[in-house]
Amino acid sequence: MAEPSESTEPTGLTDLVADVLQVAAAEVTDDTGPATSAAWTSLRHVQIVARVEKTYGIRLTAREVRGCRSVGALRGVLAEKRETP
């Protein structure tokens, strides 16, 4: 699976989250998470994690999954995973 380029990743992640949450991409910001969006339920959280893992070809630890409570946090974990060989 080809890894998305860094220049398209933010839009890709935003679109991915918007798709799972079934909201417009314009509504998704780095602050979007369960505390700011009624659409981000525990089930949707699992769906977002599963889609991110499949799309980006990575595996998140249980700690990382629990820590990804916003798009910004998820973006940070993705950046760390890319830096790790």
Buried (B, 14 or more C-beta within 10 A) or exposed (E): EEEBEEEEBBEBBBEBBBBBBEBEEEEBBBEBBBEEBEBBEEEBBEBBBEBBBEBBEBEBEEEBBEBBBBBEBBBBBBEEBEEEE
